[in-house]
Amino acid sequence: MGIQVRVGDWEGAYREVMSEQARKDDDLKHDLLIEMARAQASLGDVSGAFRTIRETLVLGRNALSSFSALCQIIKEQGRIADKTMLHAALDLAERTSAEQLAKEKAEHPTGSFALTWLTDLAEAQAAGGRRERADQTLQLALDLVSSDAFNFRQSEIDHGYANILTVQAHIGDISGALKTLEKMSDQGRRYGMRWIIAILADAGDLARALAFVAQIDEPESKTRALLSIASTQAQYGDSVGAQKTLARIESLTDRGERSELLERQFYSTLAKVQCDRDSAPRVLTQILQDVDKAQLGGFIVYEAVGEAYAAVGLVAEALQIFERIPREEDRDGNEKFARDALARMITKAHTVAGNVEVAEAWVRTLQSPSEQCYAWLGIVDGFVSLSSISNRGTAMVP
């Protein structure tokens, strides 16, 4: 893998990981192909990304996951200068969606998965310039949720409407999103409003997002909305802005007034904004002390703290957090993803620091095939980072 990565052959590196680690596990192979497609797109090889997505569709393991990745790449249309390629990708998305929706209707008449296909497609259509089709697709989604076929509890109906208004907000139709919001229950509207606020923040319209926050009376809902803004700011590297938003939360409610889940989300977001190597250890240590004292520990907080340590190069501390997350034999699905993600961050940090051999040796100590795969991909990520830093076509590998 090292030689391939050093000459910029990221696809070769991914395929080597798959051939060595996932040759007997088609589900894992599918997941790695999706990761490879995303990496290809992020590195500018959009046509290669679409080829890889087609490969996952042929594999036939998780069509919805493949479709969602395809739509995500289309939504990042700034990377697709070739309009012929863009339209071919949209055609593939529309054809795949139509085929799977027909299958879904035959196998699951309630339409639970159909909504996801429709909302993902609508957002891709809008991003790809097919706005009229996107509006038609969203209307199909609205018709589905309001129909007798969508025979679920009110909370699930609210969730369906929330999926739709999220897309409406993403494509700039805030008025449409607010109309959809009115179709929801009181509790659902509080949930839906948080999504609108998060999307406005994601688009950089912080003033409008905060204006919507001001309309929320209930403290916990307002806290959740502010957390969504802080998370978005952290995601885009605005650690100063995120910390100011978190300070609003501290002034809004006392810690004893927040639910355990909300408190975990608060600490998780606080961890994600620690990007200064000098101050991060103190803050992260305090977070761990607070969550341990309140018995709030869990993968949400541990993953965020571990990744924060790794992001500032404190790999030994990240490894200690990794060991706090339950191992394969006694963990649930979320904890599995947390360990996979943190393993990837740890090996990336090792690689960026020049400790490639240490990273490779650690990978071989992992017992879970999934953790090994993602840890290897962390090494690939590290080489990609080094390549970007050096601003040349090859990585600066010691």
C-alpha positions in Angstrom: 0.0 0.0 0.0 2.8 2.4 0.8 4.2 2.5 -2.7 0.8 3.1 -4.2 0.0 5.9 -1.9 3.4 7.6 -2.3 2.8 7.9 -6.1 -0.7 9.2 -5.6 -2.5 6.0 -6.5 -5.2 6.3 -3.9 -7.5 3.9 -5.7 -4.8 1.3 -5.7 -4.3 1.8 -2.0 -8.0 1.3 -1.2 -8.2 -1.8 -3.4 -5.2 -3.3 -1.7 -6.9 -2.8 1.7 -10.0 -4.4 0.3 -8.1 -7.4 -1.1 -6.2 -8.0 2.1 -8.9 -7.2 4.7 -12.3 -7.6 3.1 -12.0 -10.4 0.6 -14.4 -12.6 2.5 -16.9 -10.0 3.6 -18.9 -8.4 0.8 -20.7 -6.0 3.2 -17.3 -4.6 4.3 -16.1 -4.5 0.8 -19.1 -2.5 -0.2 -18.5 0.0 2.7 -14.9 0.4 1.6 -15.9 1.0 -2.0 -18.2 3.8 -0.8 -15.3 5.3 1.2 -13.1 5.0 -1.9 -15.7 6.8 -4.1 -15.9 9.7 -1.6 -12.1 9.9 -1.5 -11.9 9.9 -5.3 -14.4 12.8 -5.5 -12.7 14.8 -2.8 -9.4 14.5 -4.7 -11.0 15.6 -7.9 -11.4 12.2 -9.7 -15.2 12.5 -10.1 -15.4 10.2 -13.0 -13.5 7.5 -11.0 -15.9 8.1 -8.1 -18.9 7.4 -10.4 -17.3 4.3 -11.7 -16.8 3.1 -8.2 -20.4 3.8 -7.3 -21.5 1.7 -10.3 -19.3 -1.1 -9.0 -21.1 -1.0 -5.6 -24.4 -1.2 -7.4 -23.3 -4.3 -9.3 -22.1 -5.8 -6.0 -25.7 -5.5 -4.8 -25.2 -5.4 -1.1 -26.7 -2.0 0.0 -28.3 -0.2 -2.9 -29.5 2.7 -0.7 -26.0 3.4 0.6 -24.6 3.4 -2.9 -27.4 5.7 -4.1 -27.0 8.1 -1.2 -23.2 8.3 -1.9 -23.9 9.0 -5.6 -26.4 11.8 -4.6 -23.9 13.3 -2.2 -21.2 13.5 -4.9 -23.7 15.1 -7.3 -24.7 17.6 -4.6 -21.0 18.7 -4.5 -21.5 20.0 -8.0 -18.6 22.4 -7.8 -16.3 19.5 -8.5 -18.2 18.5 -11.7 -17.2 20.9 -14.4 -18.1 18.3 -17.1 -21.9 18.8 -17.6 -22.1 15.6 -19.7 -20.7 13.7 -16.7 -23.1 15.5 -14.4 -26.1 14.6 -16.5 -25.0 11.0 -16.8 -24.7 10.8 -13.0 -28.2 12.3 -12.6 -29.6 9.9 -15.1 -28.0 7.0 -13.2 -29.5 8.3 -9.9 -33.0 8.7 -11.4 -32.8 5.3 -13.0 -31.6 3.6 -9.9 -34.2 5.4 -7.8 -37.0 4.4 -10.1 -35.9 0.7 -10.1 -35.5 0.6 -6.3 -38.8 2.4 -5.7 -40.7 -0.1 -7.8 -39.0 -2.9 -5.8 -39.7 -1.1 -2.5 -43.4 -0.7 -3.4 -43.7 -4.5 -4.1 -41.8 -5.6 -1.0 -42.7 -2.9 1.6 -46.0 -1.3 0.8 -45.8 1.1 3.8 -43.1 3.1 2.0 -40.7 3.6 4.8 -37.5 3.4 2.7 -39.2 5.0 -0.3 -39.1 8.4 1.4 -35.3 8.2 1.8 -34.9 7.4 -1.9 -37.1 10.3 -2.9 -35.5 12.9 -0.6 -32.0 12.0 -1.6 -32.9 12.1 -5.3 -34.7 15.5 -4.9 -31.6 17.1 -3.4 -29.3 15.7 -6.1 -31.7 16.9 -8.8 -31.8 20.4 -7.4 -28.0 20.5 -7.1 -27.6 19.2 -10.6 -29.8 21.9 -12.2 -33.0 19.8 -12.5 -35.0 22.0 -10.1 -38.4 21.3 -11.7 -37.9 17.6 -11.3 -36.7 18.1 -7.7 -39.9 19.9 -6.9 -41.9 17.0 -8.5 -39.9 14.5 -6.5 -40.5 16.4 -3.2 -44.2 16.5 -4.0 -44.2 12.7 -4.4 -42.5 12.5 -1.0 -45.1 14.8 0.6 -47.9 12.8 -1.0 -46.4 9.6 0.4 -46.1 10.8 4.0 -49.7 12.2 4.0 -51.1 9.0 2.4 -52.8 6.0 4.1 -49.9 3.9 3.0 -47.6 5.7 5.4 -49.3 4.1 8.4 -47.0 4.9 11.2 -47.0 6.5 14.6 -47.1 10.3 14.7 -43.4 10.5 15.7 -42.5 8.6 12.5 -44.8 10.7 10.4 -43.1 13.8 11.9 -39.7 12.3 11.0 -40.9 11.8 7.4 -41.9 15.5 7.1 -38.6 16.5 8.8 -36.7 14.6 6.0 -38.6 16.6 3.4 -38.3 20.0 5.0 -34.5 19.3 5.4 -34.2 19.0 1.7 -36.4 22.0 1.0 -34.2 24.1 3.3 -31.0 22.7 1.7 -32.1 23.7 -1.8 -33.1 27.2 -0.6 -36.9 26.8 -0.3 -37.2 28.0 3.3 -40.9 29.0 2.7 -41.7 25.5 1.5 -39.9 24.1 4.5 -42.0 26.2 6.9 -45.1 25.1 5.2 -44.1 21.4 5.7 -43.3 22.3 9.3 -46.9 23.2 9.8 -48.0 19.7 8.9 -46.2 18.3 12.0 -47.2 17.8 15.6 -46.1 20.4 18.2 -43.2 18.1 19.2 -42.4 17.4 15.6 -42.3 21.2 14.8 -39.7 21.7 17.5 -37.6 18.9 15.9 -38.1 20.2 12.4 -37.2 23.8 13.4 -33.8 22.6 14.6 -33.1 21.2 11.1 -34.0 24.4 9.4 -31.7 26.3 11.9 -28.8 23.9 11.3 -29.1 24.2 7.5 -29.2 28.0 7.7 -26.0 27.9 9.8 -24.5 25.4 7.3 -25.2 27.9 4.5 -23.5 30.6 6.5 -26.6 32.5 7.3 -26.0 32.7 11.1 -28.1 35.8 11.7 -31.2 34.1 10.2 -30.5 30.9 12.1 -30.2 32.8 15.4 -33.4 34.7 14.5 -35.2 31.3 14.3 -33.7 30.2 17.6 -35.1 33.3 19.2 -38.6 32.1 18.3 -38.2 29.0 20.4 -39.5 29.3 23.9 -38.8 25.9 25.4 -35.3 25.9 26.9 -34.3 22.3 25.9 -35.4 22.8 22.3 -33.6 26.1 22.2 -30.5 24.3 23.6 -30.7 21.6 20.9 -31.0 24.3 18.2 -27.9 26.1 19.4 -26.0 22.8 19.6 -26.8 22.2 16.0 -25.4 25.6 15.1 -22.3 25.0 17.2 -21.8 21.5 15.6 -22.0 23.1 12.1 -19.5 25.8 13.0 -17.1 23.1 14.4 -17.5 21.1 11.2 -16.3 24.0 9.1 -13.4 24.9 11.4 -15.0 27.9 13.1 -13.9 26.9 16.6 -14.2 30.4 17.9 -17.7 30.9 16.7 -18.7 27.4 18.0 -17.4 28.2 21.4 -19.3 31.5 21.5 -22.5 29.5 20.6 -21.8 27.0 23.3 -21.4 29.9 25.8 -25.0 30.9 24.9 -26.1 27.4 26.0 -24.2 27.7 29.3 -26.1 31.0 30.0 -29.4 29.5 28.9 -29.6 26.4 31.1 -27.9 24.9 34.1 -26.2 21.5 33.5 -28.6 19.9 35.9 -31.6 21.0 33.8 -30.4 19.3 30.6 -31.2 15.7 29.8 -28.5 13.1 29.7 -28.5 12.8 25.9 -28.4 16.6 25.6 -25.6 16.8 28.0 -23.6 14.2 26.1 -24.2 16.2 22.9 -23.0 19.3 24.6 -19.8 17.7 25.7 -19.3 16.0 22.3 -19.6 19.4 20.5 -17.3 21.1 23.1 -14.7 18.4 22.4 -14.9 18.9 18.6 -14.0 22.5 18.8 -10.7 22.0 20.6 -8.2 22.5 17.9 -5.4 24.2 19.8 -2.7 21.8 20.9 -1.8 23.9 23.9 -5.3 24.3 25.4 -7.0 21.1 24.1 -5.5 18.7 26.7 -6.8 20.8 29.6 -10.3 21.2 28.2 -10.5 17.5 27.1 -9.3 16.3 30.5 -12.0 18.4 32.1 -14.7 17.0 29.8 -13.7 13.5 30.8 -13.7 14.3 34.5 -17.2 15.9 34.1 -18.7 13.0 32.2 -17.2 10.4 34.4 -18.4 12.2 37.5 -22.0 12.5 36.1 -21.8 9.0 34.7 -22.4 10.3 31.2 -19.7 8.3 29.5 -20.6 6.8 26.1 -19.4 6.5 22.6 -20.8 9.9 21.6 -18.5 11.7 24.0 -15.6 9.3 23.9 -15.4 9.3 20.1 -15.4 13.1 20.0 -12.8 13.4 22.7 -10.6 10.8 21.0 -10.8 12.4 17.6 -10.0 15.8 19.2 -6.9 14.4 20.7 -5.9 12.8 17.4 -6.6 15.9 15.5 -4.0 17.9 17.5 -1.5 15.1 17.3 -1.9 13.7 20.9 -2.0 10.1 19.7 -1.3 8.4 23.1 -4.3 10.1 24.7 -6.5 9.2 21.7 -5.4 5.5 22.2 -6.5 5.7 25.8 -9.9 6.9 24.7 -10.1 4.2 22.1 -9.8 1.6 24.8 -12.8 3.1 26.7 -15.2 2.3 23.8 -16.5 -1.3 24.2 -14.9 -4.0 22.0 -16.6 -6.0 19.3 -18.0 -8.7 21.5 -20.0 -6.4 23.8 -20.8 -3.3 21.8 -23.7 -2.1 19.8 -23.7 -0.8 16.2 -23.0 2.8 17.1 -20.0 1.8 19.3 -18.7 -0.2 16.4 -18.7 2.9 14.1 -17.2 4.9 16.9 -14.2 2.5 17.2 -13.8 2.3 13.4 -13.8 6.1 13.1 -11.4 6.7 16.0 -9.0 3.9 14.7 -8.9 5.8 11.4 -8.1 9.1 13.1 -5.4 7.5 15.2 -3.5 6.0 12.3 -3.9 9.3 10.3 -2.4 11.2 13.2 0.5 8.8 13.4 1.1 9.0 9.6 1.0 12.8 9.5 3.6 12.8 12.4 5.8 10.6 10.3 5.3 7.5 12.4 4.0 5.2 9.6 5.7 2.1 10.9 4.1 2.7 14.3 0.7 3.1 12.7 1.1 -0.1 10.7 2.2 -2.1 13.7 -0.8 -0.8 15.7 -3.2 -1.8 12.9 -1.9 -5.4 13.1 -2.8 -5.6 16.8 -6.5 -4.9 16.1 -8.7 -8.0 16.2 -11.7 -6.6 14.3 -11.5 -6.8 10.5 -13.6 -3.7 10.3 -11.3 -1.7 12.7 -8.3 -2.9 10.7 -9.7 -1.8 7.4 -10.6 1.7 8.7 -7.2 2.0 10.5 -5.5 1.2 7.1 -7.6 3.9 5.5 -6.4 6.3 8.2 -2.9 5.8 6.9 -4.1 6.6 3.4 -5.8 9.7 4.8 -2.5 10.7 6.4 -0.6 10.4 3.2 -3.3 12.5 1.4 -2.9 15.2 4.1 0.9 15.2 3.7 0.4 15.4 -0.1 -1.8 18.4 0.3 0.6 20.1 2.8 3.5 19.6 0.5 1.5 21.0 -2.5 3.1 18.4 -4.8 1.9 15.3 -6.4 3.7 13.0 -4.0 3.6 12.6 -0.3 6.5 13.6 1.9 7.1 10.1 3.4 10.0 9.6 5.9 
